[in-house]
Amino acid sequence: MLLIGAEDEEKWLAEGIAGVQHNAFYLHRALDSNNLRDALKYSAQMLSELRTSKLSPQKYYELYMRAFDELRILEMFFKDESKHGVSVVDLYELVQHAGNILPRLYLLCTVGSVYIKSKEAPAKELLQDLVEMCHGVQHPIRGLFLRSYLAQISRDKLLDIGSDYEGDADTVMDAVEFILENFTEMNKLWVRMQLEGPGRVREKREKERSALQELVGKNLHVLSQIEGVDLEIYKETVLPRVLEQVVNCKDDLSQYYLMDCIIQVFPDEYHLQTLEMLLAACPQVQPTVDIKTVLSRLMDRLSKYAASSADVLTEFLQVEAFTKLSNAIEKVIEVQVDMPAVGAITLYVSLLTFTLRVHPDRLDYVDQVLGACVKKLSSIPKLEDSRATKQVVALLSAPLEKYNDTVTALKISNYPRVMDHLDNGTNKVMAMVIIESIMKNNTCISTADKVEVLFELIKGLIKDLDSATDELDEEDFKDEQNSVAKLIHMLYNNEPEEMLKIICIVWKHTMAGGPKRLPFTVPSLVFSALRLVRQLQGQEGDIVGEEVPATPKKIFQLLSQMIEALSAVPSPELALRLYLQCAEAANGCDLEYVAYEFFTQVFVLYEEEIANSKAQVTAIHLIIGALQRMNVFSVENRDTLTHKTTGYSARLLKKPDQCRAVYACSHLFWVDGQDGIRDGERVLLCLKRALRIANAAQQMASIARDSSGPVTLFVEILNKYLYYFEKGNKQITAAAIQHLIELINTEMQGDSATSDAFLASTLRYIQFQKQRGGVMGAKFESIKL
């Protein structure tokens, strides 16, 4: 078609429609007066408007529909012989005298429709006659619409089972032959459209061709609706003829549309039984055809068909559907050497989806698909296409979503090999997907081998990959490492030896990640190991055997290495907390020297690494709490540790902090429920020392502010006095408490309401105890408020 303007085309369409309407007016007048001669004359002139070559397919369609509506009216006139007085046989001969071939053939098809309905001649011969005479129009657009009209008027007159025109057993084949011949010629005309007009308008021409594709595809739809077309006819005649046309036309638009049309209009059962034939055509299409979409749709339909009934699955096994699809995909990728990576990987995603739906129990099939993908990825220097990367993520995510069990995915040998081809960023994304799947499904990874495979899969999170240059956002990094920390808690086995192997594997990978990751992952690993220690509590020494078994001593050695690495980061506060946890675990195992060693490391950290005053206060109180709960130490070792703790408490920077730490140390000498640790004198010494420090703090506040400072510290010490007084510490007397209350009252002038409220609450408690009566009431009776 020549390159024309839109305005000119609108003008020509308007002229064509005006011509149709003008002649239709006289046609209607002739029909009303039963004038056959004038009816044929004006109908031929009206149809001559369709001979134009100036309109695009869309505009031509508008003109065609105007004429089509009039032909419906004309057909009704032809049916009623009483109006025109001419037999249908003579009428069929008469319309062949029209001057131009296009109007002649439209009229011939219209009369032919009436002729077939009259049954005065075999439908087979008439249809064959019409489809052959249509060869007379070879202009692509005019020929397509003419044959579309033929297909339209013949649709209800095909020789099908149960139709009014049914004859012998061969009639179905006659109908099939008619449709196939019309389809073949229409496709040739459609393909020929690409040669019309200059090459510079090719893109526009392709859009116009796309708008006409349904005219061609309608033939295949009609074929699929014929009742007599069973599997045998489809397999022996229909599919081979259609595929022959698809392959031979060598037009990418036609090949893509017709392949897709075959898949959409014919039954799934037919596709399954003719899978080999259908797939054999795929590698033969043009390299520019989007065959991946065609195959993806085919596999999607087949997988849904498999899900429709359990009985259908046996058919898939019998025809070896997976093997045929896999081989076809390999062949397509091999033939289409220019197929982009995203195309090939999309095919593997579709094949894997099909496999997971149809053969979910065949992990070997899943592994085979991933292996084929690895082979393709290996031929690509670097996967840079973001679309291809997304498809790889979809490929790896599919087994996780299907099985809801990461352990199953860990059995697939090619799974990590596919991940190796991802870039660093995507590798991390995929690792997060794996961890989220484990957490969501509460999956427990219970063997050392599986843990090794798992950590190989998520290595993008636990260590810096080679050539990693991306700047990582701090928040993203924390989220990733917290996910790894959560994952560690999902690694568990009831067998101590296997659990120790798991811990060692995780520690090996954790150390490979460098110091910046240790503060996130080491705590989880330490607590996982401590859980094992408590499981083994009570075992001593090593058991002689082929393998060194898991014993508390061995685990504590490993724990010491872990926390030592953490303290070197440096992260001393966290390391100190973990050392104290280990010391308490050693206490439970009755391993004195191990617990003592952990406390030694705690004090080393405190002296050398913790300089911040707030951190020191927190650390001292943690040490006091942990040491107070220890019962494994000998008197000598406990005294050494207690002396160290009280010394550090008295050397804190701020006086209030000193005071609170010192009176907290009093609990180291008085432990409920443990015989032998009730040293009342040393408790009193701690409290007196705290009182002296509080007094010094009060004096410093008075100098700085020219007024007395808060007495909160004194009230806090008073509460400690009351605690030990109730516990029966004979060194804490009522007189001492009375003296302290008087001291507080003296210092209360100008103090804040906070201290007032604290003191009032404490005094109310004393009053309550006095009123209780009994032994406790008698003890408190001598205290005067």
Salt bridges, closest charged atoms under 4 A:
GLU10 OE2 - LYS59 NZ 2.60
GLU70 OE1 - HIS28 NE2 2.65
GLU75 OE1 - ARG72 NH2 2.79
ASP156 OD1 - LYS157 NZ 2.74
ASP174 OD1 - LYS124 NZ 3.67
GLU177 OE2 - ARG241 NH1 3.10
GLU185 OE2 - HIS135 NE2 3.42
GLU185 OE2 - LYS188 NZ 3.84
GLU206 OE2 - ARG209 NH1 3.40
ASP251 OD2 - ARG209 NH2 2.71
ASP260 OD2 - ARG297 NH1 2.93
ASP268 OD1 - ARG301 NE 2.71
GLU276 OE1 - LYS324 NZ 3.85
ASP290 OD1 - LYS292 NZ 2.81
ASP300 OD2 - LYS304 NZ 3.37
ASP300 OD1 - ARG357 NH1 2.95
ASP364 OD2 - ARG362 NH2 2.75
ASP385 OD2 - ARG387 NH2 3.36
ASP420 OD1 - LYS459 NZ 3.18
GLU452 OE1 - LYS508 NZ 3.09
GLU452 OE2 - HIS509 NE2 2.84
GLU456 OE2 - LYS459 NZ 3.12
ASP464 OD2 - LYS516 NZ 3.69
ASP464 OD1 - ARG517 NH2 2.94
GLU584 OE2 - ARG629 NH2 2.77
GLU607 OE2 - LYS644 NZ 3.36
ASP639 OD1 - ARG682 NH1 3.47
ASP672 OD1 - ARG678 NH2 3.84
ASP672 OD2 - LYS727 NZ 3.30
GLU716 OE1 - ARG660 NE 2.99
